[in-house]
Amino acid sequence: MKKSLVALAVLAASGAAMAQSSVTLFGVVDAGYAVGKGSISNKTTLRNSGYNSSRLGFRGVEDLGGGMKASFWLEAGVNNDDGTGSASSALNQAQTAANVGTQGLTFNRRSTVSLEGAMGELRLGRDYTPQFWSETAFDPFGTNGVGTNIAAFKGGLTGVRASNSIGYLSPSMGGVKVWAQTYLGENASTAAKVGNGNAYRLTFDQGAISLAYAGSKTTTGAGVTNDTSNLAGSYDLGVAKLMAQSNTTKITGAADIKGRVLGALVPMAGGTFRVSQSQTDQAGKVAKQTAVGFVNPLSKRTDLYATYARVGNSGGSAVALNGSATAANQSSTGYEFGIKHAF
C-alpha cells in the first residue's frame, strides 16, 4: 500500500513538472509563381516566402516559479521551392563557402535561449536586429515577396539578423518598451572589429496607435561602419490600418541612403488588401515602387495571395523586380500569386 502511494506521489510530481514546461513544433510552407519584367531581361520562377517566410522551428518554455521562466527558440529558413536550407552569417560577415544555399538546414532565422521575469527578458544567440523589426512591422507586405518596400535591408549583413547577440527586452511601462542589443564578430584583439555592433528600439503602443524609433551601427571593415535608423508609426482606423516609416543609412565613404514607406492594410471582401508606396534615394539615384496585393484566407492556417508591383527608376538607378534586369532609368514590373500554409 505504501509503495502504491509513493508511486502515485511520484507520478503526480512528474505530471506537475511536465505541466510547467512545453515544447512546440511550428512552421510555414509558402510557395508562389512569380514573374519579373525589365528592359534587359525577364524572369519566371517558382519561389518561396511570397507572403510569409517559409520556416521550420522548435520553441520551448519552462516555468521556473516566482514569475521567472526559461525558454529556447530554434528556427530554420526553408527554401521549399527547391528543398534547400538557408545560409547563416555566423560572424556577421560575408559567407565565402561555394555551396551557400545547399549547406543543409541551419537555424539561421533564430537560435536563442532566454531568461524572462518581471524585469524583462535577457536573450542570447542569433536574433532579429531591432531596426529590422520596425522595417517589417510597418510594411504592409511584411518585407516578403515582390511588394517588399525597397527602403528595407540597407543595414548590410546585420540588416535583418545578427549572430552572437546579447539582447534585453523590457516589459511594457505604460505602453513603452525598450529593446537593446549588442552583437559580436568574435575577432582577435589585434584584428578590426568587423561584425561587431549595437542596436536599439524604442516603442510606444496605446490603443490604435503604434510608434517606433530604432537603429543599429555595425563595423563592416577597418574604419568602416554601417549606421542605419528608422522612425515608423501606424494607426488602426478599423476600416484600414495606415502605416508610414522613414529611414536613413550612413555608410563610411558613401553617400547616405534615404528611404520612406507609406501603406495600408484594408480588410475587404473576406480578405485583406495591401497597398504601399516606397522609395529609396542615394545621391540622386531614386527608385520608387508601388505595390498592391490581396490575401484571401481559406482557413486559420491557409491563405491564397496575389501581388503586383512596379518600380520606376531615375538618376541612374536600375532596381528590378523578381530577378529581372532593367537598364538605368527604366522601369520594372513584377507579380506573383501563391499559397501559404502554417502549422
C-alpha positions as CSV (number, residue, x, y, z in Angstrom):
1,M,0.0,0.0,0.0
2,K,2.8,2.4,0.9
3,K,4.6,1.6,-2.4
4,S,1.5,2.4,-4.3
5,L,1.1,5.7,-2.5
6,V,4.8,6.5,-3.2
7,A,4.3,5.6,-6.9
8,L,1.2,7.8,-7.1
9,A,3.1,10.7,-5.5
10,V,6.0,10.3,-8.0
11,L,3.6,10.3,-10.9
12,A,1.8,13.4,-9.5
13,A,5.0,15.2,-9.1
14,S,6.1,14.2,-12.6
15,G,2.9,15.5,-14.0
16,A,3.2,18.8,-12.3
17,A,6.8,19.2,-13.6
18,M,5.7,18.4,-17.1
19,A,2.8,20.9,-16.9
20,Q,5.4,23.6,-16.1
21,S,7.3,23.1,-19.4
22,S,6.3,22.7,-23.1
23,V,7.9,22.3,-26.5
24,T,6.2,23.3,-29.7
25,L,7.0,22.4,-33.3
26,F,5.9,25.1,-35.8
27,G,6.4,26.3,-39.3
28,V,5.3,27.9,-42.5
29,V,5.4,26.5,-46.1
30,D,4.8,29.2,-48.7
31,A,5.3,28.8,-52.4
32,G,4.3,31.0,-55.4
33,Y,4.6,31.6,-59.1
34,A,6.5,34.8,-59.7
35,V,7.3,36.8,-62.8
36,G,9.6,39.8,-63.2
37,K,9.9,42.0,-66.3
38,G,12.6,44.6,-67.1
39,S,14.1,46.3,-70.2
40,I,17.0,44.0,-70.3
41,S,15.6,40.6,-69.3
42,N,12.6,38.9,-67.8
43,K,12.5,36.0,-65.3
44,T,9.9,33.5,-64.2
45,T,10.3,31.4,-61.1
46,L,8.6,29.2,-58.6
47,R,9.7,30.9,-55.4
48,N,9.1,30.6,-51.7
49,S,8.1,33.1,-49.0
50,G,5.9,35.4,-51.1
51,Y,3.6,36.1,-48.2
52,N,5.2,34.7,-45.1
53,S,8.8,33.4,-44.8
54,S,8.9,29.6,-45.1
55,R,10.4,28.1,-41.9
56,L,10.7,25.1,-39.6
57,G,11.1,25.7,-35.9
58,F,11.1,24.4,-32.3
59,R,10.4,26.5,-29.2
60,G,10.0,25.7,-25.6
61,V,9.4,27.3,-22.3
62,E,9.9,26.2,-18.7
63,D,8.2,27.9,-15.7
64,L,10.9,28.4,-13.0
65,G,8.5,29.7,-10.5
66,G,8.4,33.1,-8.8
67,G,7.4,34.8,-12.1
68,M,10.6,33.5,-13.9
69,K,10.7,31.4,-17.0
70,A,13.4,30.0,-19.3
71,S,12.9,29.4,-23.0
72,F,14.6,28.5,-26.2
73,W,13.8,29.2,-29.9
74,L,15.4,27.3,-32.8
75,E,14.1,28.4,-36.3
76,A,15.4,27.4,-39.7
77,G,14.7,29.1,-43.0
78,V,13.3,26.6,-45.6
79,N,13.5,27.0,-49.4
80,N,10.7,24.7,-50.1
81,D,10.7,25.5,-53.8
82,D,14.0,23.5,-54.2
83,G,14.4,21.7,-50.9
84,T,17.5,23.6,-49.7
85,G,18.1,25.4,-46.4
86,S,19.1,29.0,-45.9
87,A,22.6,30.1,-45.1
88,S,23.6,31.9,-41.9
89,S,26.2,34.6,-41.4
90,A,28.0,33.1,-38.3
91,L,30.2,36.1,-37.5
92,N,28.0,38.9,-39.1
93,Q,30.4,38.8,-42.1
94,A,30.0,37.7,-45.7
95,Q,29.8,34.0,-46.5
96,T,32.6,32.7,-48.7
97,A,31.7,29.0,-49.0
98,A,31.0,27.9,-52.6
99,N,28.0,25.9,-51.5
100,V,26.0,28.6,-49.8
101,G,22.3,27.7,-50.3
102,T,23.0,23.9,-50.4
103,Q,24.6,23.6,-46.9
104,G,21.5,21.9,-45.5
105,L,19.2,23.1,-42.7
106,T,20.6,25.8,-40.4
107,F,18.9,27.7,-37.7
108,N,19.6,30.9,-39.5
109,R,16.3,32.7,-38.7
110,R,16.7,32.5,-34.9
111,S,18.6,30.4,-32.4
112,T,18.2,31.9,-28.9
113,V,18.0,30.9,-25.2
114,S,16.2,33.3,-22.9
115,L,15.6,34.1,-19.2
116,E,12.5,36.2,-18.5
117,G,10.9,37.7,-15.5
118,A,9.1,40.8,-14.2
119,M,12.2,43.0,-15.1
120,G,12.2,41.9,-18.8
121,E,13.9,39.3,-20.9
122,L,17.6,38.5,-21.5
123,R,18.0,36.8,-24.9
124,L,21.3,35.2,-26.2
125,G,22.1,33.9,-29.6
126,R,21.2,34.7,-33.3
127,D,18.2,37.0,-33.4
128,Y,16.5,39.7,-35.4
129,T,18.1,43.2,-35.2
130,P,15.8,45.8,-33.6
131,Q,15.8,48.2,-36.5
132,F,14.7,45.5,-38.9
133,W,11.7,44.7,-36.7
134,S,10.4,48.1,-37.4
135,E,11.0,47.7,-41.2
136,T,8.9,44.6,-41.3
137,A,6.3,45.6,-38.7
138,F,5.4,48.8,-40.5
139,D,5.5,47.4,-44.1
140,P,2.0,46.2,-45.3
141,F,3.8,43.4,-47.1
142,G,5.9,42.4,-44.1
143,T,9.2,42.6,-46.1
144,N,8.1,39.4,-48.1
145,G,7.6,39.0,-51.8
146,V,7.6,41.4,-54.7
147,G,5.7,44.0,-52.7
148,T,8.5,44.4,-50.1
149,N,9.4,48.0,-49.6
150,I,12.6,48.9,-51.4
151,A,13.7,51.0,-48.5
152,A,14.4,47.9,-46.4
153,F,17.6,45.8,-45.8
154,K,20.1,48.7,-46.0
155,G,21.8,47.6,-42.8
156,G,24.2,45.2,-44.5
157,L,24.8,41.8,-43.1
158,T,23.1,42.7,-39.9
159,G,20.2,44.4,-41.7
160,V,17.9,41.6,-40.7
161,R,19.6,39.4,-38.1
162,A,22.8,39.3,-36.0
163,S,24.7,36.3,-34.7
164,N,26.4,36.2,-31.3
165,S,23.9,38.7,-29.9
166,I,23.0,39.7,-26.4
167,G,19.7,41.4,-26.1
168,Y,17.5,42.9,-23.4
169,L,13.7,43.4,-24.0
170,S,12.0,45.4,-21.3
171,P,8.4,44.8,-20.1
172,S,5.8,47.4,-21.1
173,M,5.9,50.5,-19.0
174,G,2.7,52.5,-19.8
175,G,2.9,51.3,-23.4
176,V,6.6,52.0,-23.7
177,K,9.1,49.2,-24.4
178,V,12.9,49.2,-24.9
179,W,14.9,46.6,-26.9
180,A,18.7,46.9,-26.6
181,Q,21.1,44.6,-28.4
182,T,24.9,44.2,-28.9
183,Y,26.5,41.6,-31.1
184,L,30.0,40.2,-31.7
185,G,32.1,39.4,-34.8
186,E,34.4,37.4,-32.4
187,N,37.6,38.8,-33.8
188,A,41.0,38.6,-32.3
189,S,42.1,41.6,-30.2
190,T,44.6,42.5,-32.9
191,A,42.0,42.5,-35.7
192,A,39.4,45.0,-36.8
193,K,36.2,44.6,-35.0
194,V,34.3,43.5,-38.2
195,G,30.9,42.2,-37.3
196,N,30.6,44.0,-34.0
197,G,27.7,46.3,-33.5
198,N,24.9,47.7,-31.3
199,A,21.2,48.2,-31.9
200,Y,18.2,49.6,-30.2
201,R,14.4,50.0,-30.5
202,L,12.0,52.2,-28.5
203,T,8.3,51.6,-29.0
204,F,5.0,53.1,-27.8
205,D,1.7,51.2,-28.2
206,Q,-1.6,52.6,-26.9
207,G,-4.9,51.5,-28.4
208,A,-4.9,52.1,-32.2
209,I,-1.6,54.0,-32.2
210,S,1.8,52.3,-32.6
211,L,5.1,54.2,-32.8
212,A,8.7,53.1,-33.0
213,Y,12.2,54.5,-33.3
214,A,15.1,52.1,-34.0
215,G,18.6,51.9,-35.2
216,S,21.9,50.0,-35.4
217,K,25.6,50.6,-36.0
218,T,27.8,47.8,-37.3
219,T,31.5,47.7,-38.1
220,T,31.9,46.3,-41.6
221,G,35.6,46.8,-42.1
222,A,38.6,48.6,-40.7
223,G,37.4,52.1,-40.0
224,V,34.1,51.4,-41.9
225,T,30.7,51.4,-40.3
226,N,27.0,51.0,-41.4
227,D,24.7,53.2,-39.3
228,T,21.0,52.8,-40.0
229,S,18.0,54.2,-38.2
230,N,14.3,54.5,-38.8
231,L,11.1,56.2,-37.5
232,A,7.8,54.4,-38.0
233,G,4.2,54.5,-37.0
234,S,0.7,53.1,-37.6
235,Y,-2.9,54.0,-36.8
236,D,-5.7,51.5,-37.0
237,L,-8.9,53.1,-38.1
238,G,-10.9,49.9,-38.1
239,V,-11.7,50.1,-41.8
240,A,-8.0,50.4,-42.6
241,K,-4.6,50.3,-40.8
242,L,-2.4,53.1,-42.0
243,M,1.4,52.7,-41.9
244,A,4.4,55.0,-42.5
245,Q,8.1,54.9,-42.0
246,S,11.3,56.7,-42.9
247,N,14.9,55.6,-42.7
248,T,18.4,56.8,-43.2
249,T,21.6,54.7,-43.6
250,K,25.1,56.2,-43.3
251,I,28.0,54.2,-44.7
252,T,31.5,55.3,-44.3
253,G,32.9,56.7,-47.6
254,A,29.5,56.5,-49.3
255,A,26.5,58.8,-49.9
256,D,23.7,58.5,-47.4
257,I,20.7,56.3,-48.3
258,K,17.3,57.7,-47.5
259,G,14.1,55.8,-47.8
260,R,10.4,56.0,-46.9
261,V,7.3,53.9,-47.0
262,L,3.5,54.7,-47.0
263,G,1.0,52.0,-46.9
264,A,-2.2,50.4,-45.6
265,L,-3.9,47.2,-44.8
266,V,-7.6,47.2,-45.7
267,P,-10.0,44.4,-44.7
268,M,-12.4,43.8,-47.5
269,A,-14.2,41.1,-49.5
270,G,-13.4,38.5,-46.8
271,G,-9.7,39.1,-47.0
272,T,-7.1,41.9,-46.8
273,F,-6.0,44.4,-49.5
274,R,-2.4,45.5,-49.1
275,V,-1.1,48.7,-50.7
276,S,2.2,50.6,-50.4
277,Q,4.4,53.2,-52.0
278,S,8.1,53.1,-51.1
279,Q,11.2,55.0,-52.2
280,T,14.9,54.9,-51.9
281,D,17.4,57.6,-52.8
282,Q,21.2,57.6,-52.7
283,A,23.0,60.6,-54.2
284,G,20.1,61.3,-56.6
285,K,19.7,57.7,-57.7
286,V,16.0,57.3,-57.0
287,A,13.8,54.2,-57.2
288,K,10.0,54.5,-56.5
289,Q,7.8,51.4,-56.1
290,T,4.1,51.0,-55.9
291,A,2.6,47.6,-54.8
292,V,-0.9,46.2,-54.4
293,G,-1.9,42.8,-53.2
294,F,-4.7,40.7,-51.8
295,V,-4.7,37.9,-49.2
296,N,-7.6,35.5,-49.2
297,P,-7.8,33.2,-46.1
298,L,-9.1,29.7,-46.8
299,S,-8.8,28.8,-43.1
300,K,-7.0,30.0,-40.0
301,R,-3.8,28.4,-41.3
302,T,-4.0,28.6,-45.1
303,D,-4.1,31.7,-47.3
304,L,-4.0,32.4,-51.0
305,Y,-2.3,35.6,-52.1
306,A,-1.5,37.7,-55.1
307,T,0.7,40.8,-55.5
308,Y,1.6,43.2,-58.3
309,A,4.4,45.8,-58.1
310,R,6.0,48.4,-60.4
311,V,9.2,50.3,-59.8
312,G,10.3,53.4,-61.6
313,N,14.0,54.5,-61.7
314,S,15.7,57.8,-62.2
315,G,19.1,59.4,-61.7
316,G,20.9,56.3,-62.8
317,S,19.0,53.8,-60.6
318,A,18.4,50.4,-62.1
319,V,16.3,48.5,-59.5
320,A,14.4,45.5,-61.0
321,L,11.8,43.1,-59.6
322,N,11.6,39.3,-59.2
323,G,15.1,38.6,-60.6
324,S,14.6,40.5,-63.8
325,A,17.1,43.1,-65.1
326,T,16.5,46.6,-66.3
327,A,18.6,49.4,-67.6
328,A,19.3,52.6,-65.7
329,N,16.3,54.9,-65.6
330,Q,14.0,52.2,-66.9
331,S,11.0,50.7,-65.1
332,S,10.4,47.1,-64.0
333,T,7.3,45.2,-63.0
334,G,6.6,42.0,-61.2
335,Y,3.8,39.9,-60.0
336,E,3.2,36.7,-58.0
337,F,0.5,34.5,-56.7
338,G,0.8,31.6,-54.3
339,I,-0.3,29.7,-51.2
340,K,0.8,29.8,-47.6
341,H,0.2,27.1,-45.0
342,A,1.2,27.4,-41.4
343,F,1.3,24.7,-38.8
